Amino acid sequence: MNIKPLGDRVLVQPLDNKEEAKGGIIIPDSAKEKPQEGKVVAVGTGKRDDEGKVIAFNVKKGDKVLMPKYGGTEVKVDDKEYQIVREDDILAIIG
């Protein structure tokens, strides 16, 4: 992996939600909703407060997180899709 997020940004790999269509209906990728769950792949250098001290991250590499449906920046590296989001935009850590 050659992507290192900067500041308070987090690199997340979206997890595919396995959907089984009943009746043999195939839903094209363009009609599916974006996944809201993802796995943290890398964290940035950290956000700084007014005094210049680095604020520690609440998430760490390997955490399974819940993200908003829309937001962040989509990035494709080595045929894998990732999303770069600010730590403040992450809604929750799952289990």
C-alpha contacts under 8 A as a table, 3 or more apart, distances in Angstrom:
res1	aa1	res2	aa2	distance
4	K	11	L	7.93
4	K	42	A	6.74
4	K	43	V	7.30
4	K	44	G	6.47
5	P	8	D	7.90
5	P	9	R	5.60
5	P	10	V	6.13
5	P	11	L	6.47
5	P	42	A	7.02
5	P	43	V	6.05
5	P	44	G	4.38
5	P	45	T	7.25
5	P	84	I	7.59
6	L	9	R	5.86
6	L	43	V	7.87
6	L	44	G	4.46
6	L	45	T	5.44
6	L	46	G	7.40
7	G	44	G	5.18
7	G	45	T	4.96
7	G	46	G	4.78
7	G	47	K	5.32
8	D	43	V	7.55
8	D	44	G	5.56
8	D	45	T	6.65
8	D	46	G	4.78
8	D	47	K	4.85
8	D	57	F	7.85
8	D	86	R	5.70
8	D	87	E	5.84
9	R	43	V	6.36
9	R	44	G	5.27
9	R	46	G	7.77
9	R	84	I	6.44
9	R	85	V	5.48
9	R	86	R	4.27
9	R	87	E	5.76
10	V	40	V	7.00
10	V	41	V	7.76
10	V	42	A	6.02
10	V	43	V	4.54
10	V	44	G	5.95
10	V	84	I	5.58
10	V	85	V	5.41
10	V	86	R	5.95
10	V	87	E	6.11
11	L	40	V	6.02
11	L	41	V	5.52
11	L	42	A	5.11
11	L	43	V	6.22
11	L	82	Y	6.69
11	L	83	Q	5.85
11	L	84	I	4.64
11	L	85	V	6.69
12	V	38	G	5.81
12	V	39	K	5.42
12	V	40	V	4.49
12	V	41	V	5.48
12	V	42	A	7.24
12	V	82	Y	5.63
12	V	83	Q	5.19
12	V	84	I	6.21
12	V	85	V	7.56
13	Q	38	G	5.29
13	Q	39	K	5.22
13	Q	40	V	6.44
13	Q	41	V	6.53
13	Q	81	E	6.58
13	Q	82	Y	4.59
13	Q	83	Q	6.30
14	P	35	P	6.19
14	P	36	Q	7.21
14	P	37	E	5.98
14	P	38	G	4.06
14	P	39	K	6.44
14	P	81	E	7.35
14	P	82	Y	6.38
14	P	83	Q	7.14
15	L	35	P	6.43
15	L	36	Q	7.81
15	L	37	E	5.63
15	L	38	G	4.87
15	L	39	K	6.94
16	D	35	P	6.22
16	D	37	E	7.99
17	N	35	P	6.50
21	A	24	G	5.98
21	A	25	I	5.56
21	A	26	I	6.57
21	A	27	I	7.72
22	K	25	I	6.45
27	I	31	A	6.58
27	I	32	K	6.96
28	P	31	A	5.56
28	P	32	K	6.80
29	D	32	K	5.31
34	K	69	K	6.17
35	P	38	G	7.61
35	P	69	K	7.03
36	Q	66	L	5.59
36	Q	67	M	5.01
36	Q	68	P	6.12
36	Q	69	K	5.72
37	E	64	K	6.96
37	E	65	V	5.67
37	E	66	L	4.68
37	E	67	M	6.09
38	G	64	K	5.66
38	G	65	V	5.39
38	G	66	L	6.52
38	G	67	M	7.28
39	K	61	K	7.86
39	K	62	G	5.93
39	K	63	D	5.71
39	K	64	K	4.57
39	K	65	V	6.17
40	V	43	V	7.51
40	V	59	V	7.78
40	V	60	K	6.77
40	V	61	K	5.04
40	V	62	G	5.18
40	V	63	D	5.40
40	V	64	K	6.47
40	V	65	V	7.20
41	V	61	K	5.34
41	V	62	G	6.27
42	A	60	K	7.58
42	A	61	K	5.52
43	V	46	G	7.94
43	V	59	V	8.00
43	V	60	K	6.84
43	V	61	K	6.83
46	G	54	V	5.80
46	G	55	I	6.08
46	G	56	A	6.53
46	G	57	F	6.80
47	K	54	V	5.69
47	K	55	I	5.46
47	K	56	A	7.70
48	R	51	E	7.63
48	R	52	G	5.25
48	R	53	K	5.32
48	R	54	V	4.50
48	R	55	I	5.74
49	D	52	G	5.30
49	D	53	K	5.60
49	D	54	V	6.61
49	D	55	I	6.80
50	D	53	K	7.56
57	F	60	K	7.08
57	F	87	E	7.61
58	N	87	E	7.98
59	V	63	D	6.52
59	V	87	E	7.81
59	V	93	I	7.47
60	K	63	D	5.83
63	D	93	I	6.77
63	D	94	I	7.59
64	K	93	I	5.91
64	K	94	I	5.38
64	K	95	G	7.50
65	V	90	I	6.97
65	V	91	L	7.41
65	V	92	A	5.66
65	V	93	I	4.39
65	V	94	I	5.40
66	L	90	I	6.23
66	L	91	L	5.44
66	L	92	A	5.14
66	L	93	I	6.27
66	L	94	I	6.82
67	M	89	D	6.96
67	M	90	I	4.99
67	M	91	L	5.54
67	M	92	A	7.42
68	P	71	G	6.54
68	P	89	D	7.11
68	P	90	I	7.03
68	P	91	L	6.89
71	G	85	V	7.24
72	G	83	Q	6.19
72	G	84	I	5.39
72	G	85	V	4.43
72	G	86	R	7.26
73	T	83	Q	5.42
73	T	84	I	5.10
73	T	85	V	6.64
74	E	81	E	7.09
74	E	82	Y	5.85
74	E	83	Q	4.50
74	E	84	I	6.49
75	V	81	E	5.89
75	V	82	Y	5.13
75	V	83	Q	5.85
75	V	84	I	7.37
76	K	79	D	6.11
76	K	80	K	5.52
76	K	81	E	4.53
76	K	82	Y	6.07
77	V	80	K	5.36
77	V	81	E	6.54
77	V	82	Y	7.64
85	V	89	D	6.44
85	V	90	I	7.40
86	R	89	D	5.33
86	R	90	I	7.10
87	E	90	I	5.44
88	D	91	L	7.74
